[in-house]
Every structure is written in C-alpha cells, then in structure tokens.
Amino acid sequence: MNLKLIPCLALVLSGLFPALSAHAEMDTFQISPVNVSDSPISVQVTNMDSGEWFTVFYKTNETTTDKFLHANLQVSDGDKKISSVPVEKIWTTNGVEFEFMVSATYLTTSKFTITEPERCDRK
Amino acid sequence: MVVISVDSTNIQSMPFAVRTDTSGNASFDKSINFYVIADPKGPPYTPGDNMHFSLGGANLSIYDGTNLVSSCSVAGGKVPSFMQDVNAPFMTNGVFYSFEMGTNHLESANFEICYGSGIHPAIDCYRFALRTFVPETSIGLLLGEKGDKIEVAEVLPGTPASRAGLTAGLIVQQINGVDSARYGIKMAQDGFRFGIVDLELVDPSNGKTNKVLLTTAKTFPSAIH
C-alpha cells in the first residue's frame, strides 16, 4: 500500500478537552477546534470520574468502505508508548463513530488517528 | 454480565488464543505486540443457544495502579496467514485483534472478550491480564526456603534449567560463586533473570554437589496455548 496516497485525519488530544491544534502535511490533516468544522469529524467529550470519554464521529461518503477505514488510539506517557490500539468502528447513519476513554493525565501525549484511502473530497 | 477471569489454570479451555511478538520492536524492553484470536462463538448455556461475539466485543483497559489510563473497544479483523501454531478453527473463523503495549503498563492492562446471546440474558466476558502472556527472561527455576537454605521449588518445562536436568528439591549452595544464603530468595530469583548463571547445587538425597552454567532465555508462562 502506498502511504502517500492515504490521507489521514489526526486528532491530537491535549489539555482537558480535545484542544485540537492543526497542521496539514502531505495528505495528513491534524484536526483542531479551528478547523474541525471544516472536516468530516465532530468530537464530543464527556468528563467522567475516571477520565475523558471521547465520541468521535466521522462522516462517510459513498466511497467509504469498512475494509479500508481504520482508526487508531495511541496513548503515551511522555515519550514512552503505553499502547497503540485499533479502535472499533460503530457504523451509524451517514458515518462512523469511535468511542474511547483517556485519562486527563495522558491527553497531551496521546493521539487518535483516522485513516481512509483516497478521500478526494476532503483534500 | 458474567466475568470469567482467565489465568494459567483455565486458559486451555477458553474460546481464544493469545500470541506475543517482540521481534518487530526496537527493544523488547519497550513494547510488545499482542495478537488475540477469538472464536466468534462462545460456549452456549444451553444446547441450541448461540453465544456470539457480535453481541459482545473486545475491550482493552489500561490502568496506572488503580487509576484508569485508557479504555476502548478494539477493532477486530480476519486472521492473517502469518499467524503460526493456531488451531485450524481459529485460523478459519477467528476474529483477530492486534495491538501494541508498552512494557511499563503491562502489570495493570486487561483485555476482555465478551459473548452475548439473543435468547440468554447474560453476557460472558473473559478477562485476562496481558502480563500473563508476556515472555520472561529466566533460567526457569522457582526457589523456595528449606530451613536456612534455598532450594529449587519448581523447574519450569522447556527452560534452560529443565534442559540441564535440574529437578525440584535440589539445594542451591552457591550462585555465581557466592553463598546463596547471602542473596536471600528474592535477590536470588531476580539474579536468575539475566545473563549467565553459575549454580552450585547439592542433591540432598545423596549429598553430591554439582555445578551447572545456565544461560537465561526468553520463556513464556505456561498459560499460553
């Protein structure tokens, strides 16, 4: 698979909320509060006793297929990786939801990434 | 929800298999890849019942002591052909989970596989600690105390110690040229985890003293199947 052809939409979780700072490089988009409204992503964050509960909605189009849509949650402690896990997709009307919880302690160093090949309408 | 704890005593009868891989990582000390292959069907409560995976799911929860670090449902897929030593039904019909864990949080990371039924109200969740499936570096000896001496309490199968013919009951007289009494059990056991271990052992049945030189190797807990 040619990675250069795969646009990635990345959320950087920082602070108590997904204070989403952004930059774009190649076909990778980092989502922030500034550009999230222009992206196919919406994020809900609920404060729970044990951490922040994230519900990320990714709007799909007619070219989206389950086979090639992937999401990954990477949790780190400073520069030490704690885990890197593919997150289950929950297909809903017009899109896919992802749910996960991250402790506030590890938000600044954790990352959630959605990968979908050849999403031309989002470039 | 019925939570079934999985450990070395019951792993063989579980509807899933676990493999670990450290070869793709820069350092075994930093992270480990876990592969879990689950049977899509769980054991039924009654004949004709169908405990199915799609009504449950798989979840990874990581803690720092008692505080939650993260938790999420893990995405599954088809079992890749590179998986080895996996039973045929799992290879054909199994659901494959692959994730990477840093070794710093293995002690308190749990993986759960849950099965539900359309006609049975209970959801069965099989829970296991990832640490159970991590390869250890050792010579394969477990120690015990016998009076003021240290003895071999157990020799783990498939390890350097078992290959050298060591048996339970041998008295550990010296470790790397030092009287074992100076180590104490914990320090002696820790000393067995790295490098080359020079042991002087006494067989109490005949009083004979033997010396063995053992090199530590990666061994897996007997829980793996």
Boltz contact constraints between the chains, C-beta under 6 A:
constraints:
  - contact:
      token1: [A, 50]
      token2: [B, 68]
      max_distance: 6.0
  - contact:
      token1: [A, 51]
      token2: [B, 68]
      max_distance: 6.0
  - contact:
      token1: [A, 73]
      token2: [B, 72]
      max_distance: 6.0
  - contact:
      token1: [A, 75]
      token2: [B, 70]
      max_distance: 6.0
  - contact:
      token1: [A, 80]
      token2: [B, 102]
      max_distance: 6.0
  - contact:
      token1: [A, 80]
      token2: [B, 104]
      max_distance: 6.0
  - contact:
      token1: [A, 81]
      token2: [B, 31]
      max_distance: 6.0
  - contact:
      token1: [A, 81]
      token2: [B, 102]
      max_distance: 6.0
  - contact:
      token1: [A, 82]
      token2: [B, 102]
      max_distance: 6.0
  - contact:
      token1: [A, 82]
      token2: [B, 105]
      max_distance: 6.0
  - contact:
      token1: [A, 83]
      token2: [B, 62]
      max_distance: 6.0
  - contact:
      token1: [A, 83]
      token2: [B, 101]
      max_distance: 6.0
  - contact:
      token1: [A, 84]
      token2: [B, 100]
      max_distance: 6.0
  - contact:
      token1: [A, 85]
      token2: [B, 60]
      max_distance: 6.0
  - contact:
      token1: [A, 85]
      token2: [B, 74]
      max_distance: 6.0
  - contact:
      token1: [A, 85]
      token2: [B, 99]
      max_distance: 6.0
  - contact:
      token1: [A, 86]
      token2: [B, 75]
      max_distance: 6.0
  - contact:
      token1: [A, 87]
      token2: [B, 72]
      max_distance: 6.0
  - contact:
      token1: [A, 87]
      token2: [B, 75]
      max_distance: 6.0
  - contact:
      token1: [A, 88]
      token2: [B, 73]
      max_distance: 6.0
  - contact:
      token1: [A, 88]
      token2: [B, 75]
      max_distance: 6.0
  - contact:
      token1: [A, 100]
      token2: [B, 72]
      max_distance: 6.0
  - contact:
      token1: [A, 101]
      token2: [B, 71]
      max_distance: 6.0
  - contact:
      token1: [A, 102]
      token2: [B, 70]
      max_distance: 6.0
  - contact:
      token1: [A, 103]
      token2: [B, 68]
      max_distance: 6.0
  - contact:
      token1: [A, 103]
      token2: [B, 69]
      max_distance: 6.0
  - contact:
      token1: [A, 106]
      token2: [B, 69]
      max_distance: 6.0
